[in-house]
Amino acid sequence: MEKKISLREIIVVASMFFGMLFGAGNLIFPASMGQKAGVDMVSAAWGFCITGVGLPLLSVV
């Protein structure tokens, strides 16, 4: 038997995924980090990719 998922449950889970993968930090933090990184921008970008993309992706998997 397969349980039907209600529209409310779908909306709740979808909003949680959205909040986890695209929070305010992903909008504001990269620009601020880029300004503060200066000449170390490449290493700062790699760090952001690991923590801002890799860890949320790992938590979904």
Summary of the structure (lengths in Angstrom):
residues: 61
radius of gyration: 16.4
end to end distance: 24.9
largest distance: 58.3
contacts: 120
relative contact order: 0.11
helix: 85%
strand: 0%
